[in-house]
Amino acid sequence: MNLQICDAIERRIVRELRYNAYSRLVEPYVYGISRRGDELLRCYQVAGGSVSGERRGWKLLRVAEIDSFHATQTSFEPRMRSYNPDDRAMREIYCRIE
């Protein structure tokens, strides 16, 4: 388990990361493990690039493919209307926004 990810979720701090060669700013929401055994991060991307071309929106990232993960000075208010704390992509949840 990655304690840095859980800390980001608990403190509700926007993180800057690199994923699929794109720099992204994300709000982390749920961190856990998939049925296949991959560690996953459900987040809301607020800026940056992506393979799909969608610069904003909900993303499901494989933690093993995150190249860097840095805190910013920006906190966020959870998007509770569109957020599902019982993420079905994960068989076990390590931490999440309640």
Accessible surface in RSA format (square Angstrom, percent):
REM  Atomic radii and reference values for relative SASA: ProtOr
REM  Chains: A
REM  Algorithm: Lee & Richards
REM  Probe-radius: 1.40
REM  Slices: 20
REM RES _ NUM      All-atoms   Total-Side   Main-Chain    Non-polar    All polar
REM                ABS   REL    ABS   REL    ABS   REL    ABS   REL    ABS   REL
RES MET A   1   130.29  67.5  67.80  44.9  62.49 148.8  67.89  57.7  62.40  82.7
RES ASN A   2    53.00  36.6  45.60  44.1   7.41  17.8  13.12  31.6  39.88  38.5
RES LEU A   3   129.49  72.1 122.81  87.9   6.69  16.8 123.16  86.5   6.33  17.0
RES GLN A   4    88.25  49.3  79.04  57.8   9.21  21.9  31.89  67.9  56.36  42.7
RES ILE A   5     2.62   1.5   2.62   1.9   0.00   0.0   2.62   1.9   0.00   0.0
RES CYS A   6    20.02  15.1  19.00  21.2   1.02   2.4  15.83  40.1   4.19   4.5
RES ASP A   7    55.50  38.9  51.53  51.3   3.97   9.4  21.22  49.9  34.28  34.2
RES ALA A   8     0.00   0.0   0.00   0.0   0.00   0.0   0.00   0.0   0.00   0.0
RES ILE A   9     2.54   1.4   1.89   1.4   0.65   1.6   1.89   1.4   0.65   1.8
RES GLU A  10   144.18  82.8 116.84  88.4  27.34  65.1  44.09  85.3 100.08  81.7
RES ARG A  11   131.20  55.1 110.55  56.4  20.66  49.2  40.26  55.0  90.94  55.1
RES ARG A  12    83.42  35.0  83.42  42.5   0.00   0.0  18.99  26.0  64.43  39.0
RES ILE A  13    21.98  12.5  21.98  16.4   0.00   0.0  21.98  15.8   0.00   0.0
RES VAL A  14     9.50   6.3   9.50   8.6   0.00   0.0   9.50   8.3   0.00   0.0
RES ARG A  15     7.07   3.0   7.07   3.6   0.00   0.0   0.00   0.0   7.07   4.3
RES GLU A  16    75.61  43.4  75.61  57.2   0.00   0.0   9.27  17.9  66.34  54.2
RES LEU A  17     0.15   0.1   0.00   0.0   0.15   0.4   0.15   0.1   0.00   0.0
RES ARG A  18    99.48  41.8  99.48  50.7   0.00   0.0  38.38  52.5  61.10  37.0
RES TYR A  19    15.96   7.5  15.96   9.1   0.00   0.0   6.53   4.9   9.43  11.6
RES ASN A  20    66.00  45.5  46.27  44.7  19.74  47.5  18.62  44.8  47.39  45.8
RES ALA A  21    78.06  71.8  56.80  87.6  21.26  48.4  61.17  86.1  16.88  44.7
RES TYR A  22    88.32  41.2  86.36  49.1   1.96   5.1  48.77  36.6  39.55  48.8
RES SER A  23    48.19  40.7  41.01  54.7   7.19  16.6  30.17  64.3  18.02  25.2
RES ARG A  24     8.11   3.4   6.78   3.5   1.33   3.2   1.47   2.0   6.64   4.0
RES LEU A  25    62.51  34.8  62.44  44.7   0.07   0.2  62.44  43.9   0.07   0.2
RES VAL A  26     0.13   0.1   0.13   0.1   0.00   0.0   0.13   0.1   0.00   0.0
RES GLU A  27    10.36   5.9  10.36   7.8   0.00   0.0   0.00   0.0  10.36   8.5
RES PRO A  28     0.00   0.0   0.00   0.0   0.00   0.0   0.00   0.0   0.00   0.0
RES TYR A  29     0.00   0.0   0.00   0.0   0.00   0.0   0.00   0.0   0.00   0.0
RES VAL A  30     0.00   0.0   0.00   0.0   0.00   0.0   0.00   0.0   0.00   0.0
RES TYR A  31     0.00   0.0   0.00   0.0   0.00   0.0   0.00   0.0   0.00   0.0
RES GLY A  32     0.00   0.0   0.00   N/A   0.00   0.0   0.00   0.0   0.00   0.0
RES ILE A  33    24.64  14.0  24.64  18.4   0.00   0.0  24.64  17.7   0.00   0.0
RES SER A  34    12.10  10.2  12.10  16.1   0.00   0.0  12.10  25.8   0.00   0.0
RES ARG A  35   162.45  68.2 136.25  69.5  26.20  62.4  65.15  89.0  97.30  59.0
RES ARG A  36   201.12  84.4 163.69  83.4  37.43  89.1  74.28 101.5 126.84  76.9
RES GLY A  37    37.35  46.1   0.00   N/A  37.35  46.1  15.51  42.6  21.83  48.9
RES ASP A  38    46.20  32.4  42.28  42.1   3.92   9.3   6.08  14.3  40.13  40.0
RES GLU A  39    56.16  32.2  49.79  37.7   6.36  15.2  15.89  30.7  40.26  32.9
RES LEU A  40    11.98   6.7  11.98   8.6   0.00   0.0  11.98   8.4   0.00   0.0
RES LEU A  41     0.00   0.0   0.00   0.0   0.00   0.0   0.00   0.0   0.00   0.0
RES ARG A  42    56.30  23.6  56.30  28.7   0.00   0.0  10.47  14.3  45.83  27.8
RES CYS A  43     0.00   0.0   0.00   0.0   0.00   0.0   0.00   0.0   0.00   0.0
RES TYR A  44    32.27  15.1  32.27  18.4   0.00   0.0   7.68   5.8  24.59  30.3
RES GLN A  45     0.03   0.0   0.03   0.0   0.00   0.0   0.00   0.0   0.03   0.0
RES VAL A  46    29.40  19.3  23.03  20.8   6.37  15.4  23.03  20.0   6.37  17.3
RES ALA A  47    38.97  35.8  35.48  54.8   3.49   7.9  38.97  54.9   0.00   0.0
RES GLY A  48    22.83  28.1   0.00   N/A  22.83  28.1  17.42  47.8   5.41  12.1
RES GLY A  49    11.43  14.1   0.00   N/A  11.43  14.1   7.31  20.1   4.12   9.2
RES SER A  50     9.19   7.8   2.56   3.4   6.63  15.3   2.56   5.4   6.63   9.3
RES VAL A  51   110.12  72.5  84.38  76.4  25.74  62.0  85.99  74.7  24.13  65.5
RES SER A  52    80.86  68.3  39.47  52.7  41.39  95.3  49.53 105.5  31.33  43.9
RES GLY A  53    54.97  67.8   0.00   N/A  54.97  67.8  34.08  93.5  20.90  46.8
RES GLU A  54   108.28  62.2 102.13  77.3   6.15  14.6  35.72  69.1  72.56  59.2
RES ARG A  55   154.80  65.0 150.15  76.5   4.65  11.1  47.14  64.4 107.67  65.3
RES ARG A  56   132.32  55.6 118.87  60.6  13.44  32.0  56.07  76.6  76.25  46.2
RES GLY A  57    15.12  18.6   0.00   N/A  15.12  18.6  15.12  41.5   0.00   0.0
RES TRP A  58    75.05  30.1  49.70  24.1  25.35  59.5  48.63  25.9  26.42  42.9
RES LYS A  59    24.42  11.9  21.05  12.9   3.37   8.0  18.74  16.9   5.69   6.1
RES LEU A  60    67.88  37.8  40.85  29.2  27.03  67.9  40.85  28.7  27.03  72.7
RES LEU A  61     4.53   2.5   4.53   3.2   0.00   0.0   4.53   3.2   0.00   0.0
RES ARG A  62   103.22  43.3 103.04  52.5   0.18   0.4  19.22  26.3  84.00  50.9
RES VAL A  63    21.53  14.2  17.26  15.6   4.27  10.3  17.26  15.0   4.27  11.6
RES ALA A  64   103.30  95.0  60.91  94.0  42.38  96.4  73.38 103.3  29.92  79.3
RES GLU A  65    65.32  37.5  56.91  43.1   8.41  20.0  33.31  64.4  32.01  26.1
RES ILE A  66    26.89  15.3   7.81   5.8  19.08  46.0   7.81   5.6  19.08  51.8
RES ASP A  67   107.10  75.0  72.12  71.8  34.99  82.7  23.10  54.4  84.00  83.8
RES SER A  68    33.04  27.9  24.19  32.3   8.85  20.4  28.10  59.8   4.94   6.9
RES PHE A  69    22.02  11.0  13.98   8.7   8.04  20.9  13.98   8.5   8.04  23.0
RES HIS A  70   107.54  58.8 105.69  73.5   1.85   4.7  73.11  75.3  34.43  40.1
RES ALA A  71    58.89  54.1  32.69  50.4  26.20  59.6  32.69  46.0  26.20  69.4
RES THR A  72    33.27  23.7  20.79  21.1  12.48  29.7  27.18  36.5   6.10   9.2
RES GLN A  73   183.81 102.8 148.23 108.3  35.58  84.7  65.27 138.9 118.54  89.9
RES THR A  74    77.30  55.0  73.43  74.4   3.87   9.2  46.86  62.9  30.44  46.0
RES SER A  75    75.54  63.8  58.53  78.1  17.01  39.2  21.47  45.7  54.07  75.7
RES PHE A  76    17.82   8.9   5.29   3.3  12.53  32.6  13.65   8.3   4.17  11.9
RES GLU A  77   150.67  86.5 136.61 103.4  14.06  33.5  64.71 125.2  85.96  70.2
RES PRO A  78    22.83  16.6   7.94   7.2  14.88  54.1   7.94   6.6  14.88  92.5
RES ARG A  79    73.78  31.0  64.61  32.9   9.17  21.8  27.30  37.3  46.47  28.2
RES MET A  80   101.81  52.7  84.60  56.0  17.21  41.0  84.06  71.5  17.75  23.5
RES ARG A  81   246.51 103.5 205.86 104.9  40.65  96.8  86.00 117.5 160.52  97.3
RES SER A  82    72.77  61.5  43.03  57.4  29.74  68.5  45.96  97.9  26.81  37.6
RES TYR A  83    18.64   8.7   1.67   0.9  16.97  44.2   3.22   2.4  15.42  19.0
RES ASN A  84    81.13  55.9  72.43  70.0   8.70  21.0  33.47  80.5  47.66  46.1
RES PRO A  85    45.06  32.8  45.06  41.1   0.00   0.0  45.06  37.2   0.00   0.0
RES ASP A  86    92.03  64.5  85.44  85.0   6.59  15.6  31.57  74.3  60.46  60.3
RES ASP A  87    10.77   7.5   6.27   6.2   4.50  10.6   2.99   7.0   7.78   7.8
RES ARG A  88   202.23  84.9 189.62  96.7  12.61  30.0  70.11  95.8 132.12  80.1
RES ALA A  89    32.72  30.1  14.27  22.0  18.45  42.0  25.56  36.0   7.17  19.0
RES MET A  90    11.42   5.9   0.00   0.0  11.42  27.2   0.00   0.0  11.42  15.1
RES ARG A  91   136.71  57.4  99.20  50.6  37.51  89.3  42.42  58.0  94.30  57.2
RES GLU A  92    87.74  50.4  82.57  62.5   5.17  12.3  30.43  58.9  57.31  46.8
RES ILE A  93    49.86  28.4  22.59  16.8  27.27  65.7  22.59  16.3  27.27  74.0
RES TYR A  94    65.14  30.4  35.20  20.0  29.94  77.9  20.80  15.6  44.33  54.7
RES CYS A  95    26.63  20.1  18.93  21.1   7.71  18.1  26.63  67.5   0.00   0.0
RES ARG A  96    75.67  31.8  60.11  30.6  15.56  37.1   3.61   4.9  72.06  43.7
RES ILE A  97     4.49   2.6   1.17   0.9   3.33   8.0   4.49   3.2   0.00   0.0
RES GLU A  98   139.12  79.9 105.50  79.8  33.62  80.0  76.90 148.7  62.22  50.8
END  Absolute sums over single chains surface
CHAIN  1 A     5797.0       4625.9       1171.1       2711.3       3085.8
END  Absolute sums over all chains
TOTAL          5797.0       4625.9       1171.1       2711.3       3085.8
